Amino acid sequence: MNLSSIYLAMRLLFPDGDHVRDAQAIGLEIARSDASPYEAALLVETAFRESGFDAAAVSPDGRDRCAYQLRDAPRAVLVDLRRCTEIALERIRYSIAHCPAHPIAIYATGSCSYPAGIRLDLWRMREVRKILQVLQ
């Protein structure tokens, strides 16, 4: 994936995103991954919505970690952004495969049929479609 395209996609969500927290490092790891443009768009949107591009983000209960707020991920993801991105991509792929109608629902809420997850998916997928216009 082209790093410049990733940065441009990040700017769609947050115009000054490359100057906020760890946006550049997150973008670099997305570009280094084997993510398709669709998966990269999901990673960009997820990192922004879950952490505001903060690689060391931790939820108040301590269970959601790193830029993608990975539930119960190893603590090492807080210092290993590459591993954080790899796990996020694995979980996004799982969510897509098991809930194609609402590809972010399982990732975000753990369920394909939970109404809040479906609503969240519909909202986030609008952003993903905008990002895809840049990445394709």
VEXDREN-464055 format. One record per residue (C-alpha): residue in one letter; x, y, z. Coordinates in nm, 3 decimals, always signed. Layout:
BEGIN
resn A px X py Y pz Z
...
END
This chain:
BEGIN
resn M px +0.000 py +0.000 pz +0.000
resn N px +0.127 py +0.346 pz -0.087
resn L px +0.224 py +0.544 pz +0.224
resn S px +0.127 py +0.878 pz +0.068
resn S px -0.221 py +0.744 pz +0.000
resn I px -0.252 py +0.623 pz +0.359
resn Y px -0.156 py +0.969 pz +0.489
resn L px -0.403 py +1.135 pz +0.254
resn A px -0.676 py +0.897 pz +0.373
resn M px -0.593 py +0.983 pz +0.734
resn R px -0.627 py +1.353 pz +0.652
resn L px -0.982 py +1.294 pz +0.529
resn L px -1.081 py +1.204 pz +0.882
resn F px -0.862 py +1.452 pz +1.060
resn P px -0.698 py +1.729 pz +0.853
resn D px -0.407 py +1.770 pz +1.095
resn G px -0.384 py +1.397 pz +1.167
resn D px -0.024 py +1.364 pz +1.058
resn H px +0.070 py +1.598 pz +1.341
resn V px -0.137 py +1.425 pz +1.607
resn R px -0.003 py +1.162 pz +1.840
resn D px +0.125 py +0.865 pz +1.642
resn A px -0.056 py +0.913 pz +1.310
resn Q px +0.257 py +0.893 pz +1.095
resn A px +0.380 py +0.575 pz +1.265
resn I px +0.035 py +0.416 pz +1.239
resn G px +0.013 py +0.511 pz +0.872
resn L px +0.356 py +0.359 pz +0.810
resn E px +0.253 py +0.028 pz +0.969
resn I px -0.068 py +0.017 pz +0.766
resn A px +0.135 py +0.079 pz +0.450
resn R px +0.380 py -0.198 pz +0.548
resn S px +0.104 py -0.449 pz +0.611
resn D px -0.042 py -0.676 pz +0.346
resn A px -0.382 py -0.507 pz +0.380
resn S px -0.591 py -0.461 pz +0.070
resn P px -0.712 py -0.105 pz +0.005
resn Y px -1.045 py -0.198 pz +0.168
resn E px -0.872 py -0.340 pz +0.476
resn A px -0.638 py -0.040 pz +0.491
resn A px -0.940 py +0.192 pz +0.486
resn L px -1.088 py -0.003 pz +0.776
resn L px -0.759 py +0.018 pz +0.967
resn V px -0.733 py +0.395 pz +0.915
resn E px -1.092 py +0.454 pz +1.022
resn T px -1.057 py +0.223 pz +1.321
resn A px -0.733 py +0.381 pz +1.446
resn F px -0.888 py +0.725 pz +1.423
resn R px -1.222 py +0.640 pz +1.587
resn E px -1.082 py +0.410 pz +1.854
resn S px -0.782 py +0.613 pz +1.970
resn G px -0.743 py +0.935 pz +1.774
resn F px -0.422 py +0.785 pz +1.629
resn D px -0.272 py +0.719 pz +1.974
resn A px -0.054 py +0.407 pz +1.962
resn A px -0.040 py +0.379 pz +2.341
resn A px -0.412 py +0.424 pz +2.408
resn V px -0.559 py +0.213 pz +2.687
resn S px -0.926 py +0.198 pz +2.783
resn P px -1.026 py +0.292 pz +3.140
resn D px -1.066 py -0.074 pz +3.234
resn G px -0.726 py -0.157 pz +3.079
resn R px -0.861 py -0.428 pz +2.847
resn D px -0.855 py -0.235 pz +2.517
resn R px -0.506 py -0.149 pz +2.400
resn C px -0.312 py +0.036 pz +2.133
resn A px -0.429 py +0.246 pz +1.839
resn Y px -0.701 py -0.002 pz +1.743
resn Q px -0.821 py -0.064 pz +2.100
resn L px -0.767 py -0.438 pz +2.080
resn R px -0.966 py -0.612 pz +2.352
resn D px -0.745 py -0.831 pz +2.572
resn A px -0.444 py -0.803 pz +2.341
resn P px -0.102 py -0.862 pz +2.496
resn R px +0.040 py -0.554 pz +2.669
resn A px +0.329 py -0.567 pz +2.421
resn V px +0.105 py -0.404 pz +2.157
resn L px +0.147 py -0.079 pz +2.348
resn V px +0.513 py -0.065 pz +2.244
resn D px +0.499 py -0.271 pz +1.925
resn L px +0.286 py -0.085 pz +1.671
resn R px +0.360 py -0.341 pz +1.401
resn R px +0.215 py -0.621 pz +1.617
resn C px -0.077 py -0.398 pz +1.711
resn T px -0.153 py -0.345 pz +1.341
resn E px -0.111 py -0.714 pz +1.259
resn I px -0.359 py -0.818 pz +1.529
resn A px -0.604 py -0.546 pz +1.423
resn L px -0.585 py -0.666 pz +1.063
resn E px -0.645 py -1.027 pz +1.173
resn R px -0.950 py -0.921 pz +1.374
resn I px -1.084 py -0.701 pz +1.095
resn R px -1.049 py -0.991 pz +0.850
resn Y px -1.236 py -1.215 pz +1.093
resn S px -1.512 py -0.956 pz +1.131
resn I px -1.544 py -0.916 pz +0.753
resn A px -1.554 py -1.293 pz +0.695
resn H px -1.813 py -1.361 pz +0.964
resn C px -2.035 py -1.061 pz +0.908
resn P px -2.001 py -0.937 pz +0.549
resn A px -2.319 py -0.729 pz +0.568
resn H px -2.176 py -0.532 pz +0.862
resn P px -1.799 py -0.581 pz +0.843
resn I px -1.706 py -0.371 pz +1.146
resn A px -1.981 py -0.498 pz +1.378
resn I px -1.795 py -0.797 pz +1.520
resn Y px -1.471 py -0.603 pz +1.553
resn A px -1.643 py -0.320 pz +1.740
resn T px -1.895 py -0.506 pz +1.954
resn G px -1.825 py -0.878 pz +1.928
resn S px -2.155 py -0.954 pz +1.754
resn C px -2.294 py -0.937 pz +1.404
resn S px -2.650 py -0.903 pz +1.527
resn Y px -2.614 py -0.656 pz +1.815
resn P px -2.816 py -0.346 pz +1.712
resn A px -2.557 py -0.101 pz +1.843
resn G px -2.286 py -0.279 pz +1.644
resn I px -2.492 py -0.260 pz +1.327
resn R px -2.556 py +0.113 pz +1.376
resn L px -2.189 py +0.173 pz +1.446
resn D px -2.096 py -0.027 pz +1.136
resn L px -2.331 py +0.173 pz +0.914
resn W px -2.186 py +0.501 pz +1.043
resn R px -1.824 py +0.392 pz +1.014
resn M px -1.866 py +0.239 pz +0.670
resn R px -1.968 py +0.581 pz +0.534
resn E px -1.623 py +0.702 pz +0.638
resn V px -1.457 py +0.391 pz +0.495
resn R px -1.616 py +0.459 pz +0.155
resn K px -1.465 py +0.810 pz +0.156
resn I px -1.124 py +0.668 pz +0.244
resn L px -1.148 py +0.408 pz -0.030
resn Q px -1.187 py +0.682 pz -0.290
resn V px -0.837 py +0.796 pz -0.196
resn L px -0.682 py +0.449 pz -0.169
resn Q px -0.807 py +0.306 pz -0.498
END
